[in-house]
Amino acid sequence: MTASSSGAASQKTENNQLHFTVIGSPTIRAVKRLLLSSVLAVTLVGCAENQITGRRQLLLVSESQAISESAVAYNSMMGDFGKKKQVETGTARAAKVHEITNRLVAQAVRYRPDAANWKWEVQVINDPKTVNAFCMAGGKMAIYTGMFEKVHATDDEVAEVMGHEISHALLNHTQERMSVALSSQVGLAIAAIAIAPRDSTGLALTGAAAAAALAIQLPNSRESESEADQVGIELAARAGYDPAAAVTLWDKMAKLGGQPPEFMSTHPSPEHRSARLKELGAKLEPVYLSAKNTPPPTQQYLK
C-alpha cells in the first residue's frame, strides 16, 4: 500500500535534467506560469465547504466517485494481500477488531446518518512489522498486526486508532487527499505536455482509483488531524472505550525505536497533540463512563 517515493524522486530528477532545445518549446518561466495558473484554476474550481467542520476543502472528485474508486482500490489491495495469505480471518484477534469496529461504526452512523449506506468493511493484515491502519472513503478499513505485535495496543487503544481513521472518512479527508493526488498528477501532466515536442500525445493520468490508493499514503494536514482527533476520540468514548487511551497510544508509538511507524508518517504528531488529547479526553470522561456498560449494538454494520 506504500507508494514508491524513489519513483517520484526519479521522475523529479529526470524532469530537472530536461533541456529546452526543441524549437518552439516554452521557456522554464513560461512552464512555471502555466503550472501556477493551472493549479490555481483547479484549486478555485474544486474548493468546497465541509458541512460538518465548516472548513474549505479541495474536492476535485465527488463523494460518490471517491467511495466507488476507493472500493476498487481496496478490493485490489485486499486481493493482493489475500494471494500472499496476509488477510487474517477466523482468529480471536480478527473477531475482536470486528467487534470494536462495529461499535465505532454504530456511533459513526449516529454522527453522520448517511454513512449507514456505506459498505463498511474491516480486514486485519498479517504484517507484524507494519504499524498502520486506515479507513478509505465509504468505510473500507484495515489494521496491520504491527499494532498488536509492536505497539501491544489494548482494546481501548485499537478503538482510538480505528475511531480516528473512521473520522477521516466521515469528514471527507480521503476525498480531499484524493483531490490532492489528482491535482498533483494534473500538474505533472501539464508540465510534460508543455515541455514535450509538438507531436506529443495526451495526458497519462493513472485515474481516480490510483488516487484513492495514494490518498491513504499521503500525510494528513494539521487541520485534518485536529478534526479527526476530536471526532475520533468522541466516537470511541460514545462506543464505550476509554478516551485516555488516545494519549497512551500516541506515547507508545512515539517511543518505538528505529524508523518511525508508517502510521506516524501519515499522521504527523505536533508536540501539543498529547496535551490536546488529554483535554478532549477529560471532557469526554462522563460520556465514556455512561457508555462503557452499554451492550454492544445488535445491528452488524460490517460486511
TIFI-921555 format. One record per atom (N, C-alpha, C): x, y, z. Coordinates in steps of 0.1 Angstrom, whole numbers, padded with zeros to 4 digits, always signed. Layout:
XYZ/...
//
This chain:
+0008-0012+0000/+0000+0000+0000/+0008+0013+0000/+0022+0011+0000/+0031+0022+0001/+0035+0027-0013/+0033+0039-0017/+0037+0044-0030/+0052+0045-0030/+0058+0044-0041/+0073+0044-0043/+0078+0058-0043/+0084+0063-0032/+0090+0076-0031/+0102+0077-0040/+0109+0065-0042/+0120+0066-0051/+0116+0068-0065/+0104+0063-0069/+0099+0066-0082/+0097+0080-0085/+0090+0087-0074/+0087+0101-0075/+0100+0109-0076/+0110+0105-0068/+0123+0112-0068/+0130+0111-0082/+0129+0098-0088/+0134+0096-0101/+0128+0105-0111/+0114+0106-0110/+0107+0114-0120/+0112+0128-0119/+0113+0133-0106/+0117+0147-0104/+0131+0149-0110/+0140+0140-0108/+0154+0141-0113/+0154+0142-0128/+0146+0133-0135/+0145+0133-0149/+0140+0147-0154/+0129+0152-0148/+0124+0165-0152/+0134+0176-0151/+0142+0175-0140/+0152+0185-0138/+0163+0185-0148/+0165+0174-0155/+0175+0172-0165/+0171+0175-0179/+0158+0178-0181/+0153+0181-0194/+0159+0194-0200/+0162+0193-0213/+0168+0205-0219/+0158+0211-0229/+0156+0224-0228/+0145+0231-0236/+0151+0235-0249/+0154+0226-0257/+0161+0229-0270/+0152+0227-0282/+0140+0222-0280/+0130+0219-0291/+0125+0233-0296/+0126+0235-0309/+0122+0247-0315/+0107+0250-0312/+0104+0261-0307/+0090+0265-0304/+0086+0261-0290/+0094+0253-0282/+0090+0249-0269/+0091+0261-0259/+0083+0261-0249/+0082+0272-0240/+0094+0273-0231/+0097+0284-0225/+0108+0286-0216/+0104+0280-0202/+0114+0278-0193/+0111+0274-0180/+0101+0283-0173/+0103+0296-0174/+0095+0306-0168/+0080+0305-0173/+0079+0302-0186/+0066+0301-0191/+0059+0288-0186/+0067+0277-0184/+0061+0265-0179/+0056+0267-0165/+0065+0274-0157/+0061+0277-0143/+0048+0286-0142/+0047+0295-0152/+0035+0304-0152/+0023+0295-0155/+0024+0286-0165/+0014+0277-0169/+0009+0268-0157/+0020+0262-0151/+0016+0253-0139/+0009+0261-0128/+0014+0273-0125/+0008+0280-0114/-0006+0284-0117/-0009+0289-0129/-0022+0293-0133/-0031+0281-0133/-0026+0269-0138/-0034+0257-0138/-0038+0252-0124/-0028+0252-0115/-0031+0247-0102/-0040+0257-0095/-0039+0270-0097/-0048+0280-0091/-0062+0278-0096/-0063+0275-0109/-0077+0273-0115/-0083+0260-0109/-0075+0249-0108/-0080+0237-0103/-0085+0239-0088/-0077+0246-0080/-0080+0249-0066/-0092+0257-0065/-0094+0267-0073/-0106+0276-0072/-0118+0268-0076/-0118+0260-0086/-0129+0253-0090/-0133+0242-0080/-0123+0236-0074/-0125+0224-0066/-0127+0227-0051/-0127+0239-0047/-0129+0242-0032/-0143+0241-0029/-0146+0235-0017/-0160+0234-0012/-0159+0234+0003/-0170+0239+0009/-0171+0240+0024/-0176+0227+0030/-0169+0221+0039/-0173+0209+0046/-0185+0212+0055/-0196+0205+0053/-0208+0208+0060/-0208+0205+0075/-0198+0197+0079/-0196+0194+0094/-0187+0203+0100/-0175+0205+0094/-0165+0213+0101/-0165+0228+0097/-0171+0231+0085/-0171+0244+0080/-0158+0248+0073/-0148+0239+0073/-0135+0242+0066/-0136+0240+0051/-0130+0249+0044/-0130+0248+0029/-0120+0237+0025/-0124+0228+0017/-0115+0217+0012/-0114+0216-0003/-0102+0211-0007/-0100+0209-0022/-0107+0196-0025/-0118+0196-0032/-0126+0184-0035/-0128+0184-0051/-0119+0178-0057/-0120+0177-0072/-0128+0165-0077/-0131+0155-0067/-0139+0144-0071/-0151+0144-0062/-0162+0139-0067/-0174+0138-0059/-0173+0128-0048/-0181+0128-0038/-0180+0118-0027/-0184+0104-0033/-0194+0104-0042/-0198+0091-0048/-0186+0085-0056/-0179+0093-0063/-0167+0088-0070/-0156+0084-0061/-0154+0092-0050/-0144+0088-0040/-0147+0074-0034/-0160+0072-0031/-0164+0059-0025/-0162+0048-0035/-0167+0050-0047/-0166+0039-0057/-0152+0035-0060/-0144+0046-0062/-0130+0043-0066/-0122+0038-0054/-0125+0042-0042/-0119+0036-0030/-0122+0021-0029/-0134+0018-0032/-0138+0003-0032/-0130-0005-0042/-0127+0001-0054/-0119-0006-0064/-0105-0007-0059/-0099+0003-0053/-0086+0003-0048/-0084-0007-0037/-0094-0007-0028/-0094-0015-0016/-0095-0030-0020/-0104-0033-0029/-0106-0047-0034/-0093-0052-0040/-0086-0043-0047/-0074-0047-0054/-0063-0050-0043/-0062-0041-0033/-0052-0043-0022/-0055-0055-0015/-0067-0058-0011/-0071-0070-0003/-0069-0082-0011/-0071-0081-0024/-0068-0093-0033/-0054-0096-0033/-0045-0086-0034/-0031-0088-0033/-0026-0094-0020/-0032-0089-0009/-0029-0094+0004/-0034-0109+0006/-0046-0111+0000/-0051-0125+0000/-0042-0135-0007/-0037-0131-0018/-0028-0140-0025/-0015-0143-0017/-0011-0134-0009/+0000-0136+0000/-0003-0142+0013/-0016-0146+0015/-0021-0152+0027/-0019-0143+0039/-0021-0130+0037/-0018-0120+0047/-0031-0114+0053/-0043-0118+0048/-0056-0114+0054/-0059-0124+0065/-0059-0119+0078/-0062-0127+0089/-0077-0129+0092/-0081-0141+0092/-0095-0144+0094/-0096-0156+0104/-0108-0156+0111/-0110-0168+0119/-0102-0168+0132/-0096-0157+0136/-0088-0157+0148/-0095-0148+0158/-0091-0150+0171/-0097-0142+0182/-0094-0127+0180/-0082-0124+0175/-0078-0111+0172/-0087-0104+0161/-0089-0111+0150/-0098-0106+0140/-0112-0104+0145/-0117-0113+0153/-0130-0111+0158/-0131-0099+0168/-0121-0097+0176/-0121-0085+0184/-0120-0072+0177/-0112-0072+0166/-0112-0060+0158/-0125-0057+0151/-0132-0068+0147/-0145-0067+0141/-0155-0061+0151/-0155-0066+0164/-0164-0062+0174/-0162-0047+0178/-0149-0043+0179/-0146-0029+0183/-0150-0020+0172/-0147-0024+0160/-0150-0015+0148/-0165-0014+0146/-0172-0025+0148/-0187-0024+0146/-0193-0014+0156/-0188-0014+0169/-0193-0005+0179/-0190+0010+0175/-0178+0012+0169/-0175+0025+0164/-0183+0030+0153/-0186+0020+0143/-0194+0024+0132/-0208+0027+0136/-0213+0020+0146/-0227+0024+0151/-0227+0038+0156/-0217+0043+0162/-0216+0057+0166/-0214+0066+0154/-0206+0062+0144/-0203+0070+0132/-0216+0072+0125/-0225+0062+0124/-0238+0064+0117/-0247+0074+0125/-0246+0074+0138/-0254+0084+0145/-0248+0098+0143/-0235+0099+0141/-0229+0112+0139/-0232+0117+0125/-0232+0107+0115/-0235+0111+0101/-0244+0100+0095/-0257+0102+0096/-0267+0092+0092/-0265+0086+0078/-0261+0094+0069/-0260+0089+0055/-0249+0078+0054/-0240+0077+0064/-0229+0067+0064/-0235+0053+0066/-0248+0052+0070/-0254+0039+0072/-0255+0032+0058/-0254+0039+0047/-0255+0033+0034/-0241+0029+0029/-0231+0032+0036/-0217+0028+0032/-0216+0012+0034/-0207+0007+0025/-0204-0008+0026/-0192-0010+0035/-0195-0008+0048/-0184-0009+0058/-0177-0022+0058/-0164-0022+0059/-0156-0035+0059/-0143-0032+0066/-0139-0042+0074/-0125-0041+0080/-0118-0054+0079/-0105-0053+0076/-0097-0065+0075/-0084-0063+0084/-0080-0074+0089/-0067-0075+0097/-0056-0080+0087/-0046-0072+0085/-0035-0075+0076/-0023-0081+0085/-0020-0093+0082/-0009-0100+0090/+0004-0096+0085/+0009-0085+0091/+0022-0079+0088/+0027-0073+0101/+0034-0081+0109/+0038-0077+0122/+0048-0066+0123/+0054-0063+0111/+0064-0052+0111/+0058-0038+0108/+0046-0038+0104/+0039-0026+0100/+0029-0021+0110/+0031-0009+0115/+0022-0003+0124/+0014+0007+0117/+0002+0003+0113/-0006+0012+0104/-0021+0008+0105/-0029+0017+0101/-0044+0014+0099/-0049+0025+0090/-0060+0022+0084/-0067+0033+0075/-0081+0030+0073/-0088+0040+0069/-0102+0039+0065/-0104+0048+0053/-0108+0042+0042/-0110+0049+0029/-0124+0055+0029/-0126+0063+0019/-0140+0068+0016/-0150+0056+0015/-0161+0057+0021/-0171+0046+0021/-0169+0036+0031/-0159+0037+0040/-0158+0028+0051/-0150+0015+0049/-0141+0016+0039/-0132+0004+0037/-0119+0005+0046/-0118-0004+0055/-0108-0003+0066/-0098-0014+0067/-0087-0012+0073/-0077-0022+0076/-0069-0018+0088/-0064-0028+0095/-0054-0025+0106/-0044-0036+0104/-0031-0032+0106/-0020-0042+0104/-0016-0047+0118/-0011-0060+0118/-0009-0067+0131/+0003-0061+0138/+0011-0052+0132/+0021-0045+0139/+0016-0037+0150/+0003-0032+0149/-0003-0025+0160/-0004-0034+0173/-0005-0047+0171/-0005-0056+0183/+0009-0061+0186/+0016-0065+0176/+0029-0071+0178/+0040-0061+0183/+0040-0049+0178/+0050-0039+0182/+0045-0029+0192/+0032-0024+0190/+0027-0014+0199/+0020-0020+0211/+0016-0033+0210/+0008-0040+0220/-0004-0032+0224/-0012-0028+0214/-0024-0020+0216/-0034-0027+0224/-0040-0020+0234/-0051-0026+0241/-0064-0024+0233/-0075-0030+0238/-0088-0028+0231/-0091-0013+0230/-0089-0006+0241/-0092+0009+0241/-0084+0016+0231/-0071+0012+0230/-0062+0019+0220/-0065+0015+0206/-0069+0003+0203/-0074-0001+0190/-0086+0008+0186/-0095+0010+0196/-0107+0018+0193/-0103+0032+0190/-0093+0037+0196/-0088+0051+0193/-0082+0052+0179/-0075+0042+0175/-0069+0041+0162/-0080+0041+0151/-0089+0031+0153/-0100+0030+0143/-0110+0041+0143/-0112+0047+0155/-0121+0058+0156/-0115+0070+0148/-0102+0072+0150/-0095+0083+0143/-0096+0081+0128/-0094+0068+0124/-0094+0066+0109/-0108+0067+0103/-0118+0062+0110/-0132+0064+0106/-0135+0079+0105/-0130+0087+0114/-0133+0101+0113/-0127+0108+0101/-0116+0103+0096/-0111+0108+0083/-0120+0106+0072/-0127+0094+0072/-0137+0092+0061/-0149+0100+0063/-0154+0101+0075/-0166+0109+0078/-0165+0123+0074/-0153+0128+0076/-0150+0143+0073/-0145+0145+0059/-0146+0135+0050/-0142+0137+0036/-0127+0139+0034/-0119+0134+0044/-0105+0136+0043/-0099+0128+0032/-0104+0116+0030/-0100+0107+0019/-0102+0114+0006/-0114+0119+0004/-0118+0126-0008/-0109+0138-0010/-0105+0145+0001/-0096+0156+0000/-0082+0152-0005/-0077+0141+0001/-0064+0137-0003/-0064+0131-0017/-0075+0125-0021/-0076+0120-0035/-0075+0132-0044/-0081+0143-0040/-0081+0155-0049/-0067+0161-0049/-0059+0160-0038/-0045+0165-0038/-0037+0156-0048/-0039+0143-0047/-0032+0134-0056/-0035+0137-0070/-0048+0138-0073/-0052+0141-0087/-0047+0154-0092/-0047+0165-0084/-0042+0178-0088/-0027+0177-0090/-0020+0169-0083/-0005+0167-0085/-0003+0160-0098/-0011+0150-0101/-0010+0143-0114/-0013+0153-0126/-0023+0161-0124/-0026+0171-0134/-0015+0180-0137/-0009+0185-0126/+0003+0194-0127/+0014+0188-0134/+0017+0175-0131/+0028+0169-0137/+0025+0166-0152/+0013+0163-0155/+0009+0161-0169/+0010+0174-0177/+0005+0185-0171/+0006+0198-0178/+0021+0201-0181/+0029+0199-0171/+0044+0201-0173/+0049+0193-0184/+0045+0180-0185/+0050+0171-0195/+0046+0176-0209/+0033+0180-0210/+0028+0185-0223/+0036+0198-0227/+0038+0207-0217/+0044+0220-0220/+0058+0219-0225/+0065+0208-0221/+0079+0208-0225/+0082+0197-0235/+0071+0190-0239/+0073+0179-0249/+0072+0185-0263/+0078+0177-0273/+0076+0181-0287/+0062+0183-0291/+0059+0190-0302/+0046+0193-0306/+0037+0181-0309/+0044+0170-0313/+0036+0158-0317/+0033+0149-0305/+0035+0154-0293/+0033+0146-0281/+0018+0143-0280/+0015+0131-0275/+0001+0127-0272/-0004+0132-0259/-0016+0129-0255/-0023+0135-0244/-0018+0130-0230/-0027+0133-0220/-0023+0131-0206/-0022+0116-0203/-0014+0113-0193/-0012+0099-0189/-0015+0098-0174/-0027+0102-0171/-0031+0101-0157/-0035+0087-0153/-0032+0083-0141/-0035+0070-0136/-0049+0068-0131/-0057+0078-0130/-0071+0077-0126/-0074+0079-0112/-0087+0079-0109/-0092+0082-0095/-0089+0070-0086/-0089+0058-0092/-0087+0046-0083/-0073+0046-0078/-0063+0050-0086/-0049+0051-0082/-0048+0062-0072/-0056+0073-0074/-0056+0084-0064/-0061+0080-0051/-0071+0071-0051/-0077+0066-0038/-0067+0058-0031/-0059+0050-0038/-0049+0042-0031/-0038+0051-0026/-0034+0061-0034/-0024+0070-0030/-0028+0079-0018/-0041+0081-0017/-0047+0090-0007/-0044+0085+0007/-0044+0072+0009/-0041+0067+0023/-0026+0067+0026/-0018+0071+0017/-0003+0071+0019/+0001+0086+0021/-0007+0095+0017/-0003+0109+0018/-0004+0114+0032/+0005+0123+0037/+0004+0128+0050/-0009+0136+0052/-0015+0136+0063/-0026+0144+0066/-0022+0158+0070/-0030+0167+0067/-0027+0181+0071/-0030+0183+0086/-0024+0194+0091/-0026+0197+0105/-0041+0198+0109/-0048+0205+0100/-0062+0207+0102/-0070+0194+0102/-0067+0185+0092/-0073+0172+0091/-0071+0164+0104/-0059+0164+0109/-0055+0156+0121/-0063+0161+0133/-0064+0174+0134/-0071+0180+0145/-0085+0176+0145/-0091+0177+0133/-0105+0173+0132/-0108+0158+0135/-0099+0150+0130/-0100+0135+0132/-0098+0132+0147/-0089+0139+0153/-0086+0137+0168/-0099+0139+0176/-0105+0151+0173/-0117+0155+0180/-0129+0145+0178/-0131+0142+0166/-0143+0133+0163/-0140+0119+0167/-0128+0114+0164/-0124+0101+0167/-0125+0097+0182/-0120+0106+0190/-0120+0103+0204/-0134+0103+0210/-0142+0111+0204/-0157+0112+0208/-0164+0099+0204/-0161+0094+0191/-0167+0082+0187/-0164+0070+0196/-0151+0070+0200/-0146+0059+0208/-0153+0060+0222/-0153+0072+0228/-0160+0074+0241/-0174+0070+0241/-0181+0074+0230/-0196+0070+0229/-0198+0055+0227/-0187+0049+0221/-0188+0034+0219/-0184+0027+0232/-0180+0034+0242/-0176+0027+0255/-0161+0024+0257/-0153+0032+0250/-0138+0030+0251/-0132+0042+0257/-0122+0039+0266/-0116+0050+0274/-0109+0060+0266/-0113+0073+0266/-0106+0083+0259/-0091+0085+0263/-0088+0081+0275/-0074+0083+0280/-0065+0074+0271/-0070+0064+0265/-0062+0055+0256/-0056+0063+0244/-0062+0074+0240/-0057+0081+0229/-0043+0086+0232/-0041+0091+0244/-0028+0096+0249/-0018+0085+0250/-0022+0074+0256/-0012+0062+0258/-0008+0056+0245/-0018+0056+0235/-0015+0051+0222/-0004+0059+0215/-0005+0072+0215/+0005+0081+0208/+0018+0080+0216/+0018+0079+0229/+0030+0078+0236/+0037+0065+0233/+0030+0054+0231/+0036+0042+0228/+0043+0042+0214/+0036+0048+0204/+0041+0049+0191/+0053+0058+0190/+0053+0069+0198/+0064+0078+0198/+0076+0072+0203/+0075+0062+0212/+0086+0056+0219/+0092+0044+0211/+0086+0040+0200/+0091+0029+0192/+0105+0033+0186/+0114+0024+0188/+0127+0027+0183/+0129+0025+0168/+0140+0029+0163/+0143+0028+0148/+0134+0037+0140/+0131+0032+0128/+0123+0040+0119/+0109+0043+0124/+0104+0055+0123/+0090+0058+0128/+0080+0049+0121/+0070+0044+0128/+0060+0036+0121/+0053+0044+0110/+0047+0036+0100/+0041+0043+0089/+0029+0051+0093/+0022+0047+0103/+0011+0054+0108/+0015+0068+0113/+0027+0070+0118/+0032+0083+0123/+0036+0091+0111/+0040+0085+0100/+0044+0093+0088/+0032+0099+0081/+0021+0092+0082/+0009+0098+0075/+0000+0105+0085/+0004+0105+0098/-0004+0112+0108/+0006+0120+0116/+0011+0131+0111/+0021+0139+0118/+0016+0143+0132/+0025+0142+0142/+0020+0145+0156/+0027+0157+0161/+0020+0168+0162/+0026+0180+0167/+0029+0178+0182/+0038+0186+0188/+0042+0184+0201/+0030+0186+0211/+0021+0195+0208/+0010+0198+0217/-0001+0188+0216/+0000+0178+0207/-0011+0169+0205/-0015+0161+0217/-0005+0156+0225/-0008+0149+0237/-0016+0157+0247/-0012+0170+0249/-0020+0178+0258/-0034+0180+0253/-0036+0182+0240/-0049+0184+0235/-0058+0172+0236/-0052+0160+0234/-0059+0148+0236/-0063+0145+0250/-0055+0149+0260/-0058+0148+0274/-0070+0157+0277/-0070+0169+0271/-0080+0179+0274/-0094+0174+0268/-0093+0168+0256/-0105+0163+0250/-0110+0151+0258/-0101+0142+0262/-0104+0130+0270/-0111+0134+0283/-0106+0144+0290/-0112+0148+0302/-0127+0153+0300/-0129+0160+0290/-0143+0164+0287/-0152+0153+0284/-0147+0142+0278/-0155+0131+0273/-0156+0120+0284/-0149+0121+0295/-0149+0111+0305/-0163+0107+0310/-0172+0117+0312/-0186+0113+0316/-0193+0105+0305/-0191+0109+0293/-0197+0102+0282/-0192+0087+0282/-0179+0085+0283/-0173+0072+0284/-0179+0064+0295/-0179+0069+0307/-0184+0062+0319/-0199+0058+0317/-0206+0066+0311/-0220+0063+0308/-0222+0052+0298/-0213+0052+0288/-0214+0043+0277/-0207+0029+0279/-0198+0028+0288/-0189+0016+0288/-0197+0004+0292/-0208+0005+0299/-0215-0006+0303/-0227-0009+0294/-0228-0001+0283/-0239-0002+0274/-0237-0015+0265/-0246-0023+0263/-0245-0035+0255/-0241-0031+0241/-0233-0040+0234/-0229-0036+0220/-0241-0036+0211/-0240-0029+0200/-0251-0028+0191/-0254-0042+0185/-0267-0044+0183/-0271-0057+0178/-0270-0057+0162/-0271-0045+0157/-0270-0044+0142/-0256-0045+0138/-0253-0054+0128/-0240-0055+0122/-0238-0047+0110/-0230-0037+0111/-0227-0027+0100/-0217-0032+0091/-0208-0041+0096/-0197-0045+0088/-0200-0057+0079/-0194-0057+0067/-0196-0067+0058/-0191-0081+0063/
//
